Amino acid sequence: MRIDHDSENNVAYIYLVDEIGEGEAVTQIEVEDDELRGEIVLDLDREGRLLGIEVLGASRILRPEVLAQADDDGDDDDGDAGGQGGGISLPPYEPHLR
């Protein structure tokens, strides 16, 4: 499991698999609950298996210690995923189309 955090856009992504290939996440399910102080989107593969969790409003939903261990790709300008390396380069954040 790996967490990437884009502090500029206040978005985190929790990877439950090592890598998510292009087009592998075919279903997105938005978790709706009035108690959430942001949005959560579940990414699933063709078989309905959970690949990752997108957290919009990450600083309001995730504990600070969770974000502290995340790779931060919001404030460096070298084009990679930030943090410790070995991660996937993330494109600029774009919300899922619903």
C-alpha positions, 0 to 999 in steps of 0.5 A: 500500500502506498499513499500519494498526496497532492497538497496543492489540490488537497487530494490523496490517493491510496494505492492498494496495489503496486501499480494501476495500469492505464485503463485498469480502473474501469469503475469509480464509485463515489462514497456518499455520506453526510458525515464526510468532510470531503469526497471519497472515490473507490477505483475498481478493476473489471472484476470489481476488485478495489485498486485504490481510493481517491480522497478529495479534501484529504486534510479534512478526512485523513489523519495528519499522521497518515498524510505525513507518511504520504509522498507529496506531489503538490509542491515539488516541480521535478515532475515525479510523484515526489517523496521517496521515489519508486512511485508512479508519476502522477498527472496533474489532478483531474476529478473523475468524470461522473 
